[in-house]
Amino acid sequence: MTMGRRDFLKAALGAGTAGALAGCATAPGGPAAGRVVVVGGGYGGATAAKYVRLWSGGRVDVTLVEPNEAFVSCPLSNLVLGGSKSIADVTVPYDGLARNHGVKVVRDLATAIDTDRRVVRLAGGTSLSYDRLVLSPGIEFLPVKGLNNVVALENVLHAWKAGPQTVALRRQLEAMPDGGVYAIVIPVAPYRCPPGPYERACQVAWYFKRAKPRSKVLILDGNPDVTSKAGLFKKAWAGEYKGLVEYRNNHVATEVDAQTRTVKFETADDVKADVLNFIPPQSAADIARQAGVITANNRWCEVDFTTFESVKVKNVHVLGDAIQIAPAMPKSGHMANQHAKVCAAAIVAQLTGKPVNPTPVVTNTCYSFITDRDVVHVASVHQYDRDKKTFIAVPGAGGLSPGWTPLEGDYAFSWARNVWADMLA
């Protein structure tokens, strides 16, 4: 049975967890051990804020700076485009962090960081001092010729930050006539959520199969091949969505004509679509650049993987999609949650004079929806290697689905409910 919107959101908060914890905010266990400011309330930032409070016994003062009223999950948001879920189903409030753990949630935007004075300046005009700063800022999009004005950005959507653009792209799909072409343009890796564009193609195809069967999904991939779960996605396109999906590799986009919804490429012919979903190349968000922690390829932030502290700027830790990843480590929501726990444990140790764990282990599981309920996954385990000073994927750990099943769909929804509760309840 498909879970309704209200039931799904209620379950996401943890059916019994939120109620059991209500009114039980973490109480200070002694003199304040320090001040931590967390910028960004996504999978990394929200988790870090909660676990610094939890693991310090409330002794560390934590402030989370987040401009949005509620958390909107990128994982599962492709189901909104397919029409089987609404944006409310992937939206969870931040209330539990304050109520249950004593995190101060400031709804504002961090605009500047003085790393010498250890001060974060906010758009609202106030400033926050810190002993340790956690940046989980997410991504920004690199410039693309033709996508440099408001009209173009409203007509050609990325929907790669779940929220208003997700809803707007769904409306474009609904308005497209049967027989039209939806084209998704994928940047050269690395980018946020490697399998995400291919899952999106499946979700749009699932919608077309039922509502607009003469339409077409065109995947224009800047990479030489599908970057994640390639065999499974290709099998789905050839079987479940035969005749609906066309995949083209090595399509590196260079320019967009938003008026005609046409894309130009380095070595391929121009492509015009009725609905053009253009995902630009990405880098760590601008606040990371302003803080001086972008160190790799002028795009990503290198960190000490035992603490997630910047290799360049002391007392600043960076999490999630913004970092220069370790080998075989994806930019995923699950992995950002894992970064946050390693970081939170290290910060608590640093502020309380205890040793930092020298060999952390993190895991990753990434589910992709082939239909509204049939799902595949990839899982991995990563162990920190002292000699190589990075995380190494553990051979034989984890694995890949042999095929898509409704049971894995149940697992995927359970994963979402559990990780959202882990972050926010």
C-alpha positions in Angstrom: 0.0 0.0 0.0 1.4 3.4 -0.9 1.9 5.7 2.1 -0.1 8.9 2.1 1.5 12.3 2.3 0.7 13.0 6.0 1.5 9.5 7.1 4.9 9.6 5.3 5.9 12.9 6.9 4.8 11.7 10.3 6.8 8.5 9.9 9.8 10.6 8.6 9.9 12.3 12.0 10.0 8.9 13.8 6.6 7.7 14.9 7.6 7.2 18.5 11.0 9.0 18.6 9.8 12.6 18.4 7.2 12.1 21.0 9.5 10.2 23.4 12.1 13.0 23.1 9.7 15.9 23.3 10.6 18.2 26.2 13.9 16.2 26.8 16.4 18.7 25.3 20.0 17.8 26.2 20.8 19.5 29.4 24.3 20.9 30.1 26.5 18.5 32.1 28.9 21.1 33.4 30.8 24.2 32.4 30.5 25.2 28.8 33.1 23.4 26.7 33.0 25.8 23.7 30.9 27.3 21.0 30.2 25.7 17.6 28.5 27.4 14.7 27.2 25.2 11.9 26.4 26.8 8.6 23.9 24.8 6.5 21.1 22.6 7.7 21.3 19.7 5.2 22.3 16.1 5.7 25.7 17.1 7.0 25.0 20.3 9.0 21.9 19.3 10.8 23.5 16.0 11.8 26.6 17.7 13.0 24.6 20.2 15.1 22.6 17.5 16.8 25.5 15.1 17.5 27.9 17.8 18.9 25.2 18.6 21.4 24.4 14.9 22.1 27.9 13.6 22.4 29.1 16.6 24.5 26.3 16.0 27.0 25.0 19.5 26.2 28.3 21.1 27.3 29.0 22.6 23.8 26.9 25.5 22.7 25.7 24.9 19.1 24.1 27.4 16.7 22.8 26.2 13.3 22.5 28.9 10.7 20.0 28.0 7.9 18.0 30.3 5.8 15.2 27.9 4.9 12.2 27.3 7.2 12.4 23.5 6.8 14.7 20.8 5.5 13.8 19.6 2.0 15.5 16.4 1.0 17.1 16.0 -2.4 17.0 12.2 -2.0 13.5 11.1 -2.9 12.7 14.5 -4.5 12.8 12.8 -8.0 9.5 11.1 -7.0 7.9 14.6 -7.0 8.8 14.9 -10.7 7.3 11.4 -11.3 4.2 12.5 -9.5 4.0 9.7 -6.9 5.1 12.1 -4.0 4.6 15.8 -3.3 7.2 18.2 -2.0 5.6 18.0 1.4 6.5 14.3 1.6 10.2 15.2 1.5 10.0 18.3 3.8 10.8 18.0 7.5 10.9 20.9 10.0 13.9 21.9 12.1 11.9 22.2 15.3 13.3 18.9 16.9 16.9 20.2 17.0 15.9 23.0 19.3 13.2 21.2 21.3 15.0 17.9 21.8 18.7 18.9 21.8 19.0 22.6 22.6 20.5 23.6 19.3 19.9 27.3 18.6 18.5 27.5 15.1 19.0 30.8 13.4 17.0 31.4 10.3 19.4 33.5 8.4 22.1 33.4 5.7 25.8 33.4 6.5 27.4 36.0 4.2 31.0 36.4 5.5 33.4 34.6 7.7 36.4 36.1 9.5 38.5 33.1 10.3 41.1 35.1 12.2 38.6 36.5 14.6 36.4 33.4 14.4 33.2 35.3 13.5 30.4 34.5 11.2 28.5 37.4 9.8 24.8 37.0 8.8 22.7 38.7 6.2 20.4 40.0 9.0 23.2 42.1 10.4 24.2 40.0 13.4 27.4 38.1 14.0 28.2 34.8 15.7 31.5 33.9 17.4 32.8 30.4 17.4 35.5 28.1 18.7 34.9 25.7 15.9 33.0 26.3 12.7 31.3 23.6 10.6 30.6 24.5 7.0 28.0 22.2 5.3 27.1 24.7 2.6 26.2 22.4 -0.3 26.9 23.4 -3.9 26.8 26.3 -6.2 26.5 26.2 -10.0 29.3 27.2 -12.3 28.5 29.7 -15.0 27.0 28.4 -18.3 26.7 30.6 -21.4 23.1 31.5 -21.9 22.0 30.8 -18.3 23.0 34.2 -17.0 19.7 36.1 -16.7 16.5 35.7 -14.7 14.3 34.8 -17.7 16.7 32.0 -18.7 17.0 30.6 -15.2 13.2 30.5 -14.9 12.7 28.7 -18.2 15.5 26.2 -18.0 15.5 24.6 -14.5 18.1 22.5 -12.8 15.9 21.3 -9.8 19.2 20.1 -8.3 18.4 21.8 -5.0 15.1 20.3 -3.9 12.4 22.9 -3.4 10.6 25.4 -5.6 12.4 24.4 -8.7 11.4 20.8 -8.2 7.7 21.9 -8.1 8.2 24.2 -11.1 9.8 21.4 -13.2 6.9 19.1 -12.3 4.6 21.7 -13.7 6.6 22.0 -16.9 6.3 18.2 -17.3 2.5 18.3 -16.7 2.1 21.1 -19.2 4.2 19.4 -21.9 2.0 17.9 -24.7 2.0 14.2 -25.3 4.7 13.5 -27.9 7.0 16.1 -26.5 10.7 15.7 -25.5 12.1 16.1 -22.0 15.9 16.4 -22.1 18.1 16.2 -19.0 21.7 17.5 -19.4 24.2 15.9 -17.0 27.5 17.6 -16.1 30.9 15.9 -16.1 31.6 14.3 -12.7 32.0 15.0 -9.9 28.6 16.4 -9.1 26.1 16.1 -6.3 24.4 12.6 -6.2 26.0 10.5 -9.1 22.9 8.3 -9.8 20.5 11.2 -9.3 20.1 12.2 -13.0 19.5 8.7 -14.1 16.9 8.1 -11.4 15.3 11.3 -12.5 15.1 10.0 -16.1 13.4 6.9 -14.8 10.9 8.9 -12.8 10.0 11.1 -15.7 9.7 8.0 -17.9 7.4 6.4 -15.3 5.1 9.5 -15.5 5.2 9.6 -19.3 4.4 5.8 -19.6 1.2 6.4 -17.8 0.2 10.0 -18.8 2.1 10.9 -22.0 3.1 7.6 -23.7 4.1 9.2 -27.0 6.7 11.4 -25.3 10.4 10.9 -24.9 13.1 11.2 -22.3 16.5 12.2 -23.7 19.6 11.8 -21.5 22.4 14.0 -22.6 25.4 12.9 -20.5 28.7 14.8 -20.4 30.4 11.6 -19.1 31.7 8.7 -21.2 29.2 6.4 -19.5 26.5 6.3 -16.8 28.4 7.2 -13.6 26.6 4.9 -11.1 24.6 1.7 -11.3 25.1 1.7 -15.1 24.0 -1.8 -15.8 20.8 -1.5 -13.8 19.7 1.8 -15.3 20.5 0.7 -18.9 18.5 -2.5 -18.3 15.5 -0.4 -17.1 15.7 1.9 -20.1 15.8 -1.0 -22.5 13.1 -3.0 -20.7 10.7 -1.1 -18.4 11.0 2.1 -20.5 11.7 0.7 -23.9 11.0 3.3 -26.6 10.6 6.1 -24.0 14.3 6.7 -23.0 17.3 7.5 -25.2 20.8 7.8 -23.7 23.6 9.7 -25.3 27.1 9.9 -23.8 29.9 12.3 -24.2 27.6 15.3 -24.6 29.5 18.1 -22.8 27.3 21.1 -22.9 28.7 24.5 -23.7 25.8 26.9 -24.2 22.0 27.2 -23.8 19.5 29.1 -25.8 16.7 29.5 -23.2 14.3 31.0 -25.6 14.3 28.0 -27.9 15.3 25.5 -25.2 18.3 24.4 -27.3 21.6 23.1 -26.0 25.0 23.3 -27.8 27.8 20.8 -27.1 31.5 20.5 -27.5 31.4 17.8 -30.2 27.8 16.9 -30.7 24.9 18.4 -32.7 22.6 20.9 -31.0 19.5 19.5 -29.2 16.2 21.2 -28.8 13.6 20.0 -26.2 10.1 20.9 -25.1 11.2 20.7 -21.4 14.9 21.3 -20.9 16.3 20.2 -17.5 19.9 21.5 -17.4 22.1 20.5 -14.4 25.2 22.8 -14.5 28.7 21.9 -13.3 29.1 22.5 -9.6 31.5 23.6 -6.9 31.4 24.1 -3.2 29.1 27.0 -2.2 30.2 30.6 -2.2 30.5 30.8 1.6 33.2 28.2 1.4 35.1 30.2 -1.1 34.7 33.3 1.0 36.1 31.4 4.0 39.2 30.4 2.0 38.6 26.6 2.3 38.3 25.8 -1.4 41.6 24.2 -2.3 41.1 21.6 -5.0 40.6 22.6 -8.7 39.2 25.9 -7.5 36.0 23.9 -6.8 36.2 21.7 -3.7 37.4 21.8 -0.1 40.2 19.4 1.0 39.9 18.2 4.6 41.7 16.1 7.2 39.4 13.0 7.1 39.9 12.2 10.8 38.3 15.5 11.8 37.0 17.0 8.5 38.9 20.2 9.4 40.1 22.2 6.4 43.7 21.5 5.4 44.1 25.2 4.9 42.1 27.0 7.6 42.3 26.0 11.2 39.1 25.5 13.3 36.9 25.3 10.2 35.4 21.9 9.3 33.8 21.1 6.0 31.2 18.4 5.3 29.1 16.9 2.5 29.0 17.8 -1.2 31.4 20.7 -0.7 34.5 18.5 0.0 37.1 17.0 -2.3 36.0 13.4 -1.8 38.1 10.4 -1.0 38.5 7.6 -3.7 35.1 5.9 -4.5 33.3 8.2 -2.0 30.1 9.6 -3.5 28.6 13.0 -2.9 25.5 11.7 -1.3 23.1 12.6 1.5 24.0 9.4 3.4 27.7 10.1 3.2 27.2 13.7 4.4 25.4 12.3 7.4 28.5 10.1 8.0 30.9 13.0 7.6 29.0 14.8 10.2 29.3 12.1 12.8 33.0 11.8 12.4 33.3 15.5 12.5 31.1 15.9 15.6 33.0 13.2 17.5 36.3 14.9 16.7 35.0 18.4 17.7 33.8 17.2 21.0 37.1 15.4 21.6 39.1 18.6 20.6 37.0 20.9 22.8 37.1 18.5 25.8 40.8 17.5 25.6 40.3 14.0 24.5 42.0 12.1 21.7 40.4 12.0 18.2 39.6 8.6 16.8 42.5 7.9 14.4 40.7 5.3 12.3 37.1 6.3 11.6 34.8 4.2 9.4 31.9 5.4 7.4 29.2 3.7 5.3 27.1 4.7 2.4 23.8 3.4 0.9 22.2 5.0 -2.1 18.8 4.0 -3.3 17.5 4.8 -6.8 13.8 4.5 -7.8 13.3 2.8 -11.1 9.5 3.0 -10.8 7.4 4.6 -8.0 8.1 1.6 -5.8 10.8 -0.6 -7.5 14.2 0.3 -6.3 17.9 -0.6 -6.6 20.8 0.3 -4.3 24.5 0.5 -4.0 26.3 0.3 -0.6 29.9 0.6 0.5 32.1 0.8 3.6 35.1 3.1 3.9 37.9 2.8 6.4 40.4 5.6 7.1 43.9 4.6 6.0 46.6 6.2 8.2 49.4 5.8 5.7 47.4 7.1 2.7 45.6 9.7 4.9 42.3 9.1 3.2 39.3 6.8 3.3 39.6 3.6 1.3 36.6 1.5 0.2 36.7 -1.8 2.0 37.0 -4.6 -0.6 34.0 -7.0 -0.5 31.9 -4.7 1.8 28.6 -3.4 0.5 27.4 -4.3 -3.0 24.9 -3.6 -5.8 21.4 -4.8 -6.3 20.9 -7.7 -8.8 17.7 -6.0 -10.0 14.9 -3.7 -8.9 12.2 -4.9 -6.4 9.3 -3.4 -4.4 11.1 -4.8 -1.2 14.0 -2.5 -1.9 11.4 0.3 -2.3 10.3 -0.4 1.3 13.9 -0.3 2.4 14.4 3.1 0.6 11.4 4.6 2.3 12.6 3.2 5.7 16.1 4.7 5.0 14.5 8.1 4.4 12.4 8.0 7.6 15.4 6.8 9.7 18.0 9.2 8.4 15.6 12.2 8.7 14.9 11.3 12.3 18.6 10.8 12.9 19.3 14.3 11.6 16.3 16.2 12.9 14.3 14.4 15.7 
